[in-house]
Amino acid sequence: MLSILLVILWFVNVCLGSVSIPFQEVFSILMGEETSKEAWQTIVLNFRVPKAITAILVGSGLSISGLLMQTLFRNPLAGPFVLGISSGASLGVALLILGSSFLGGSLLSMAFSNWGLAIAASLGAFLVLSAVIIAANRVRNTMSILIIGLMFGSLTSAVISVLAYFSEAEQIQQYLFWSFGSLGNLTWEELLVFSIIYVIGIFGTFMVIKPLNSFLLGENYAKSLGINIKKSRNIILLITSLLTGVITAFSGPIAFVGLAVPHIAKMLFNTSNHKILIPAVIIIGAIVLLICDSIAQLPSSEYTLPINAITSLFGAPVVIWLLIRKKKIYV
């Protein structure tokens, strides 16, 4: 049922945009048939379809990352960004955009390139990931890793604030627009790279179902089942960092989805078994972001609202309502 809803929402999302294109024409273009206007075909195939696919990848990837973090730390408020990976990616972009004030205009020209932003964000995320992995191997308490990740996030935010203070208005505005998040800037080549890394991350998630289920009952229980705690923990951290890093690199930081969708899935399916939760979270995460992106399109309008604003405005009340109605959080 959810899969059918996902397909319907994907098609609706492709049909929406600033240019009004009839549903029949969109369907014909997707089926490879002739269309009355060549411009419509370009809009659908080169802009709307990649954006709709990006929404699915981002929504499901952030949701899986949130589920992994909530299970690893056994904390319902943990999300995909608690490790500071997103903050590291933001720092990379800030250094590229805001740092051009100190290092010349060559960096600014790179900042207007999607690849430049993606590479800078990936490098920033990788540096923070390396620091978190090193810290994870030096501490035994999983909760300490959570605190370390939050401290890295605070540290990078402080550096970004200093850079912004000394930057020009144009550069601050460009960084601000990036921080709003966007699903519609990817070409097919960029989407291919994104998809490959996404598939690796999702495949790794299915490989750690047993450790995830055992972590629900504590590390001592996991040890009694023969789970290598340190190895499993590092793999989970690596998968989360990989998904969160590539999503932030290509789409910017997108809030709410990774925190809320795992709770929605647990309430709908009334289970904490990751064999059920992982596919459910993937589909529900994609559905939620497709809905948010469709709302952000402002149908028949040339304006598009920031996806970050919609995910919070639309999602937060829904989660509050679900929590009040259910009166229980499954962790």
C-alpha positions as CSV (number, residue, x, y, z in Angstrom):
1,M,0.0,0.0,0.0
2,L,2.8,2.4,0.9
3,S,4.7,1.5,-2.2
4,I,1.6,2.4,-4.4
5,L,1.3,5.7,-2.5
6,L,5.0,6.4,-3.1
7,V,4.6,5.9,-6.9
8,I,1.5,8.1,-7.0
9,L,3.2,10.9,-5.0
10,W,6.3,10.7,-7.3
11,F,4.1,11.2,-10.4
12,V,2.2,14.0,-8.8
13,N,5.5,15.7,-7.8
14,V,6.8,15.4,-11.4
15,C,3.5,17.1,-12.6
16,L,3.9,20.1,-10.3
17,G,6.0,23.1,-11.0
18,S,6.1,26.8,-12.1
19,V,5.2,25.7,-15.6
20,S,1.8,24.1,-15.9
21,I,2.0,20.8,-17.8
22,P,-1.1,18.6,-18.2
23,F,-1.0,15.2,-16.5
24,Q,-1.6,13.4,-19.8
25,E,1.4,15.2,-21.3
26,V,3.7,14.3,-18.4
27,F,2.6,10.7,-18.6
28,S,3.3,10.6,-22.3
29,I,6.8,12.1,-21.8
30,L,7.6,9.5,-19.1
31,M,6.4,6.7,-21.4
32,G,8.7,8.0,-24.2
33,E,5.9,9.2,-26.4
34,E,5.7,12.4,-28.5
35,T,4.6,15.6,-26.8
36,S,3.0,18.7,-28.2
37,K,5.8,21.0,-26.8
38,E,9.5,20.1,-26.8
39,A,10.1,22.5,-23.9
40,W,7.8,20.4,-21.7
41,Q,9.9,17.3,-22.4
42,T,13.1,19.2,-21.4
43,I,11.5,20.5,-18.2
44,V,10.1,17.0,-17.2
45,L,13.2,14.9,-18.1
46,N,16.0,17.2,-17.1
47,F,14.5,19.0,-14.1
48,R,11.4,17.5,-12.5
49,V,12.3,13.8,-12.7
50,P,15.8,14.3,-11.2
51,K,14.3,16.4,-8.5
52,A,11.6,13.8,-7.7
53,I,14.3,11.1,-7.5
54,T,16.4,13.3,-5.3
55,A,13.5,13.7,-2.9
56,I,13.2,9.9,-2.6
57,L,16.9,9.4,-2.0
58,V,17.2,12.3,0.5
59,G,14.0,11.4,2.4
60,S,14.8,7.7,2.7
61,G,18.5,8.3,3.4
62,L,17.9,10.8,6.2
63,S,15.2,8.6,7.7
64,I,17.5,5.6,7.8
65,S,20.3,7.6,9.3
66,G,17.9,8.8,12.0
67,L,16.8,5.3,12.7
68,L,20.4,4.1,13.1
69,M,21.3,6.9,15.5
70,Q,18.2,6.4,17.6
71,T,18.9,2.7,17.9
72,L,22.7,3.0,18.5
73,F,22.3,5.7,21.2
74,R,18.9,4.4,22.4
75,N,17.7,8.0,22.4
76,P,14.4,9.0,20.7
77,L,15.8,12.6,20.2
78,A,18.9,11.4,18.2
79,G,18.9,12.3,14.5
80,P,21.2,12.0,11.5
81,F,23.0,15.2,12.4
82,V,24.0,14.4,16.0
83,L,27.5,13.3,15.0
84,G,28.3,16.7,13.6
85,I,28.7,15.3,10.0
86,S,26.2,17.9,8.6
87,S,28.0,20.6,10.5
88,G,31.3,19.5,9.0
89,A,29.7,19.6,5.5
90,S,28.3,23.1,6.3
91,L,31.8,24.2,7.4
92,G,33.3,23.0,4.1
93,V,30.7,25.0,2.1
94,A,31.2,28.0,4.4
95,L,35.0,27.9,3.8
96,L,34.4,27.7,0.1
97,I,31.8,30.5,-0.1
98,L,32.7,32.8,2.9
99,G,36.4,32.0,2.8
100,S,36.7,33.7,-0.6
101,S,36.8,37.0,1.2
102,F,40.2,36.0,2.5
103,L,41.6,33.8,-0.3
104,G,40.4,35.7,-3.5
105,G,37.8,35.4,-6.1
106,S,38.8,32.0,-7.5
107,L,37.1,30.2,-4.6
108,L,33.9,32.3,-5.2
109,S,33.7,31.1,-8.8
110,M,34.0,27.5,-7.6
111,A,31.2,28.2,-5.1
112,F,28.7,28.8,-7.9
113,S,29.4,25.2,-9.2
114,N,27.3,22.3,-7.8
115,W,30.4,20.1,-7.9
116,G,32.4,22.7,-6.0
117,L,29.8,22.8,-3.3
118,A,29.5,19.0,-3.2
119,I,33.3,18.5,-3.0
120,A,33.7,21.1,-0.3
121,A,30.8,19.7,1.8
122,S,32.1,16.1,1.3
123,L,35.6,17.1,2.5
124,G,34.2,18.9,5.6
125,A,32.0,15.9,6.4
126,F,34.9,13.5,5.9
127,L,37.1,15.4,8.3
128,V,34.5,15.4,11.1
129,L,33.8,11.7,10.3
130,S,37.4,10.9,10.8
131,A,37.5,12.7,14.1
132,V,34.3,10.9,15.3
133,I,35.7,7.5,14.3
134,I,39.0,8.2,16.2
135,A,37.0,9.3,19.2
136,A,34.7,6.3,19.0
137,N,37.7,3.9,19.2
138,R,39.1,5.7,22.3
139,V,35.9,5.7,24.4
140,R,33.9,2.8,25.6
141,N,30.6,4.6,26.4
142,T,28.4,5.0,23.4
143,M,26.8,8.1,25.0
144,S,30.2,9.8,25.0
145,I,30.3,9.6,21.2
146,L,26.9,11.4,21.1
147,I,28.3,14.2,23.3
148,I,31.5,14.4,21.2
149,G,29.4,14.6,18.0
150,L,27.4,17.5,19.5
151,M,30.6,19.3,20.5
152,F,32.0,19.0,17.0
153,G,28.8,20.5,15.7
154,S,29.1,23.4,18.2
155,L,32.8,23.9,17.2
156,T,32.1,24.0,13.4
157,S,29.1,26.4,14.0
158,A,31.4,28.7,15.9
159,V,33.9,28.8,13.0
160,I,31.1,29.4,10.5
161,S,29.8,32.3,12.6
162,V,33.3,33.9,12.6
163,L,33.6,33.5,8.8
164,A,30.1,35.0,8.3
165,Y,31.0,38.0,10.6
166,F,33.9,39.0,8.3
167,S,32.2,38.2,5.0
168,E,30.3,40.4,2.5
169,A,26.5,40.4,2.2
170,E,26.5,38.6,-1.1
171,Q,28.5,35.7,0.2
172,I,26.4,35.4,3.3
173,Q,23.3,35.4,1.2
174,Q,24.6,32.6,-1.0
175,Y,25.6,30.5,2.0
176,L,22.1,31.2,3.5
177,F,20.4,30.0,0.4
178,W,22.5,26.8,0.5
179,S,21.5,26.2,4.1
180,F,17.8,26.3,3.2
181,G,18.3,23.0,1.4
182,S,17.4,22.2,-2.2
183,L,16.3,19.2,-4.2
184,G,16.3,20.7,-7.6
185,N,19.9,21.5,-8.4
186,L,21.2,18.1,-9.5
187,T,22.1,17.0,-13.0
188,W,21.8,13.4,-14.1
189,E,25.6,13.0,-13.7
190,E,25.5,14.3,-10.1
191,L,22.4,12.2,-9.4
192,L,24.3,9.1,-10.5
193,V,27.1,9.7,-8.1
194,F,24.6,10.4,-5.3
195,S,22.7,7.2,-6.1
196,I,25.8,5.0,-6.1
197,I,26.8,6.2,-2.6
198,Y,23.2,6.0,-1.4
199,V,22.9,2.3,-2.5
200,I,26.2,1.5,-0.7
201,G,24.8,3.0,2.5
202,I,21.5,1.3,2.2
203,F,23.1,-2.1,1.5
204,G,25.3,-1.7,4.5
205,T,22.2,-0.9,6.7
206,F,20.7,-4.3,5.8
207,M,23.9,-6.0,6.8
208,V,23.7,-4.7,10.4
209,I,20.1,-5.7,11.2
210,K,21.2,-8.2,13.8
211,P,23.5,-5.8,15.7
212,L,20.8,-3.1,15.6
213,N,18.1,-5.4,17.1
214,S,20.6,-6.5,19.8
215,F,21.5,-2.9,20.7
216,L,17.9,-2.3,21.7
217,L,18.4,-4.4,24.8
218,G,21.8,-2.9,25.6
219,E,25.4,-3.6,24.8
220,N,25.8,-6.4,27.4
221,Y,23.0,-8.3,25.7
222,A,24.6,-7.7,22.3
223,K,27.9,-9.1,23.7
224,S,26.1,-12.2,24.9
225,L,24.9,-12.8,21.3
226,G,28.5,-12.7,20.1
227,I,28.2,-9.2,18.6
228,N,31.5,-7.3,18.2
229,I,30.4,-4.0,19.8
230,K,33.2,-1.8,18.6
231,K,33.1,-3.1,15.0
232,S,29.3,-2.9,14.7
233,R,29.3,0.6,16.2
234,N,32.0,1.8,13.7
235,I,30.0,0.3,10.8
236,I,26.8,2.0,11.9
237,L,28.6,5.3,12.4
238,L,30.2,5.0,8.9
239,I,26.9,4.2,7.2
240,T,25.2,7.2,8.9
241,S,28.1,9.5,8.1
242,L,28.1,8.3,4.5
243,L,24.4,8.9,3.9
244,T,24.2,12.1,5.9
245,G,27.4,13.4,4.3
246,V,26.4,12.8,0.7
247,I,22.9,14.1,1.3
248,T,24.2,17.3,2.8
249,A,26.8,17.7,0.1
250,F,24.3,17.5,-2.8
251,S,21.1,18.9,-1.2
252,G,22.2,21.0,1.8
253,P,21.1,20.4,5.4
254,I,17.4,19.3,5.5
255,A,15.9,19.1,9.0
256,F,13.2,17.2,10.7
257,V,12.9,14.2,8.4
258,G,15.5,12.0,10.0
259,L,14.3,12.7,13.5
260,A,10.6,12.2,12.9
261,V,10.1,9.5,10.3
262,P,11.5,6.6,12.5
263,H,8.9,7.4,15.1
264,I,6.1,7.5,12.5
265,A,7.2,4.1,11.2
266,K,7.4,2.6,14.7
267,M,3.9,3.9,15.5
268,L,2.4,2.7,12.2
269,F,3.9,-0.8,12.4
270,N,4.0,-1.1,16.2
271,T,7.4,-2.8,16.2
272,S,11.0,-2.2,16.9
273,N,12.2,-5.1,14.7
274,H,14.6,-3.6,12.1
275,K,13.8,-6.2,9.5
276,I,10.4,-4.5,9.3
277,L,11.5,-0.9,10.3
278,I,14.3,-0.4,7.7
279,P,12.1,-1.0,4.6
280,A,9.2,0.9,6.3
281,V,11.4,3.9,7.1
282,I,12.8,4.0,3.6
283,I,9.4,4.2,2.0
284,I,7.8,6.5,4.6
285,G,10.8,8.9,4.5
286,A,10.5,9.1,0.7
287,I,6.8,9.7,0.9
288,V,7.2,12.5,3.5
289,L,9.8,14.4,1.5
290,L,7.8,14.1,-1.7
291,I,4.8,15.5,0.1
292,C,6.9,18.4,1.5
293,D,8.5,19.1,-1.8
294,S,5.1,19.1,-3.6
295,I,3.8,21.7,-1.0
296,A,7.0,23.7,-1.5
297,Q,6.4,23.9,-5.2
298,L,3.4,26.3,-4.7
299,P,1.5,24.9,-7.7
300,S,0.9,27.4,-10.6
301,S,3.4,29.8,-9.0
302,E,6.9,30.7,-10.0
303,Y,8.1,30.7,-6.4
304,T,9.4,27.7,-4.5
305,L,9.6,27.7,-0.7
306,P,12.7,26.5,1.1
307,I,12.3,22.7,1.7
308,N,13.7,23.1,5.2
309,A,10.8,25.3,6.2
310,I,8.2,23.0,4.8
311,T,9.6,19.9,6.5
312,S,9.4,21.6,9.8
313,L,6.1,23.4,9.4
314,F,4.4,20.3,7.9
315,G,6.1,17.6,9.9
316,A,6.4,18.9,13.5
317,P,2.7,19.2,14.2
318,V,2.1,15.7,12.7
319,V,4.7,14.2,15.0
320,I,3.3,16.0,18.1
321,W,-0.2,14.8,17.2
322,L,1.1,11.2,16.8
323,L,3.0,11.3,20.0
324,I,0.0,12.7,22.0
325,R,-2.3,10.1,20.4
326,K,-0.1,7.1,20.9
327,K,1.4,8.3,24.2
328,K,4.3,6.0,23.8
329,I,7.7,6.2,22.0
330,Y,9.2,3.0,20.7
331,V,13.0,3.0,21.1
